[in-house]
């Protein structure tokens, strides 16, 4: 019994122990479980909350998990042992993370360093970041962060470095930053910051670097910055800073770099900057600074780079600049500096680059220019330098680039130039240099570009030039060179462009020219070459441009030209080519311009031309072509600029198919043997601006609709047609005429009547002109008055009542300087108030000009051009005459000056609406010149300074000092120096041809000026010109505020969309290939369709929620503009992406850096 009880007790005790074991096990599991979910340190929990707000596509944070006790081994996290597992450093840079920064970041109270740079983070900077009181380094740069910089950031009293650059932050720099007394580095450049600079920055006595460039920060530079006594780098380039440069900055004794270029600063450079003895970089370019350059700048002993170009500095270059012994680069270009170039500049021992181009410097180039021991790049172009090139240039061992074009230099090129230095670029074009091309110019074998165009060089091209294997561009056009083109030219295997046009070369074209495998441009026009064009031309597989016009070439056109598959422009005109026209030319599928006029070509026009579906101009006039006009020509839908088959022996009817050429602007079939009726289908040619079928055997009734409604009888002269534009009624019997039966054969009375009418009209017009001329320029009543009969050498006038020559002289105070309101290449403009109170502008042009046009040619061209023009967007000519050896032209006065004057002002009053209005108005004026004047008028010098504004800011195209009439029936190109630097189309450099496409390019540059607020000339390191700068900026996907003018309201989505549309038009206009540019009519249409404001106002709420707006034949979706234009060769996509950047793509979707 007792034993049984003991046994039972043992069993109970065993059961209790089992139960206790299970309880312990469960407790242990629970304990472990609790530890795994609740044991992660607070810093680890905060980091997991940060991870939860991020997207980590590559799994960099996969080891961040909640099962760890501490986060110290996680990727990008560091905890020093001395802080008992507290997080000290978080570095997640370059992890391709997206998402937002969690406010939990503020819980890492022990954090010293935080680096989230180079990711794709969005959203705001959380204000909780101000709780990191121990933070020393904070880097949030290169993300897509938006919103304001939080004022709480000022609580980071221990912070030494703050990096916020390359984001989309907005608003002002907070005043609270002045509380960060330990801050040494503040980097917030490339954002969208606005507002003035806070004066509290002056409290940062330890600050060494502040960089806030590429923002929209405005207002003055605070003088309180003088409190930053340790400041070394002050960078606020590309902002909207106004006012002057505070003289107090001269007290920042440690400053090494002062970078405030591309702002709206005005006034002078304070001489106190001469106290900055540690200064190494002074960059003040692209502001509105003016006055004289203070000589104190010349006493900065450590200054290495001085950039003050593109301002309004005047006066001479200080002689003290000869003391800048540390200077490596000096750029004073694009100012109004006058006087001589100081010789002391060329004694600077370290000077590598000297840019003085586009000033008003005069005198000679100092003899010591070639003695500068380190000088590599010398650019003195676009000045008024005279005299000879100093012979010391040939002694330099360091020069690599010499650019002296567009001066008034004379004399010979030093004979040993290039013998001692590795010269790569020599540009001496547009001077009056004489003598011979020096044979040693490429002695070192490094010359790449040799430009000697538009001089007075004689002799031959030295044989040694053909040994220059590095040469890529050789331009010696428009000189007096002679001799033969040597067969040694074959050695130039790197030559890409060869232009010897308009010289006196003779002999044959060597067949060896076919060995130049890299050749793209070959222009040998206007010389005396004889015999045949070598068939080896067909070996030039890279050839794009070939011009052999105006020579004495004979024989057949080589069929091998058809092998030049890249050829785009071919000009064989004005030679003596004979035989048939090669059918192989139909293989040139890239050809856009084919000109073979005025030769002896016979036979039929080949049907193979139908393969040339990019052909825009076909000129075969002045030959012996026979047979019928191929109907297949009507299927070349790209024909736009001209189809000229005049002065041949073509027979048969005019093909109906020609009526399908809806974009054709010129159709000349005159002086052939064409018969039958003029096809009714030609009425569909609505783009025609010149039409001529005169001197044929056409008959029958002419249509009276479409094209024919705006033609006159001169287009049909010497045919037997009636009705329509011809003032000869069709008798009932000849409404449906029998072919080959001339209507006028029995209508001699009607013909005589027409002749009488024409004679009467012409005679009456001449009589009115003579009466008006005598009436306006009559002899004044007093012999003591300024104007007398002998003063008036030649007089023509568009009469205006009550105005006399005496009035003009009196109103301009005998053309005193006080009345001058503008000066240009072709004359001086005076403001004059007439006796009746009317204000006019008087342009006074000297009898002799140094340009390519004589005074008489310029004056006559302008008279003939302007006298016929009446358009609301063209400056109206009121009258003109000659007086005391000058030509006087009187225009309407434009009180608001030129567009260029407004765009360069620091406070430009032109908002986007006004700029758009100006763009459309000036485009309509040019459209009138190109499309409604017969023959068309090419302006030749379109630029913002030639677009004038009336009191309502309405645009008026002016200054036709270089304009010429082009007879499009003969040719649509001419050759003369034309245009202004920065506006000249790229093809002008190698063709010297000026066409309406040159105007289109220049107008595109003006549009870019309106959009960007920048000048057409840009720094060489940024592309050199505005077109290149814009395209490169778009390739880099720069933000809207980096490309568009920050003086405009870039927060208005409607404005941005309109600007994107106009940007697309500008890119079309500035296409590198002329055939890809639109016509002015197309430009006007696209600009009119660019206004999205009306469409926006009428859009209902449903369309707004869809985020899509219709814009004519294009759409804007999510900020991306895509427009496909059937009338143009390509479509362009201009995108304003979600990160507020702009890019451009072609129709294939690929980013394109050359062709928009």
Buried (B, 14 or more C-beta within 10 A) or exposed (E): EEEEEEEEEEEEEEEEEEEEEEEEEEEEEEEEEEEEEEBBBEBBBBBBBBBEBBEBEEEBBEEBEEEBEBBBEBBBBBBBEEEEBBBBBBBBBEBEBBBBBBBBBBBBBBBBBBBBBBBBBBBBBBBBBBBBEBBBBBBBBBBBBBBBBBBBBBBBEBBBBBBBBBBBBBBBBBEBBBBBEBBBBBBBBBBBBBBBBBBBBBBBEBBBBBBBBBBBBBBBBBBBBBBBBBBBBBBBBBBBBBBBBBBBBBBBEBBBBBBBBBBBBBEBBBBBBBBBEBBBBBBBBBBBBBBBBBBBBBBBEBBBBBBBBBBBBBBBBBEBBBBBEBBBBBBBBBBEBBBBBBBBBBBBEBBBBBBBBBBEBBBBBBBBBBBBEBBBBBBBBBBEBBBBBBBBBBBBEBBBBBBBBBBBBBBBBBBBBBBBBBBBBBBBBBBBBBBBBBBBBBBBEBBBBBBBBBBEBBEBBBEBBBBBBBBBBBBBBBBEBBEBBBBBBBBBEBBBBBBBBBBEBBBBBBBBBBBBEBBBBBBBBBBEBBEBBBBBBBBBEBBBBBBBBBBEBBEBBBBBBBBBEBBBBBBBBBBBBBBBBBBBBBBBEBBBBBBBBBBEBBEBBBEBBBBBBBBBBBBBBBBEBBBBBBBBBBBBBBBBBBBBBBBBEBBEBBBEBBBBBBBBBBBBBBBBEBBBBBBBBBBBBEBBBBBBBBBBBBBBBBBEEBBBEEBEBEBBBEBBBBBBBBEBEBEEEBEEBEEEEBBBEEBEEBEEEBEEEEEEEEEEEEEEBEEBBEEBBBBBEEEEBBBBEEBBEEBBBBBBEEBBBBBBBBBBEEBEEEBBBBEBBBBBBBBBBBEEEBEBBBBBBBBEBEBBBEBBBBBBBBBBBBBEBEBEBBBBBBBBBBBBEBBBBBBBBBEBEBBBBBBBBBEBEBEBEBBBBBBBBBBBBBBBBBBBBBBBBBBBBBBBBBBBBBEEBBBBBBBBBBBBBBEBBBBBBBBBBBBBBBBBBBBBBBBBBBBBBBBBBBBBBBBBBBBBBBBBBBBBEEBEBBBBBBBBBBEEBBBBBBBBBBBBEBEEBBBBBBBBBBBBBBBBBBBBBBBBBBBBBBBBBBBEBBBBBEBBEEBEEEBEEEEEBEBBBBBBEEBBBBBEBEBBBBBBBBBBBEBBBBBBBBEEEEEBEEBB
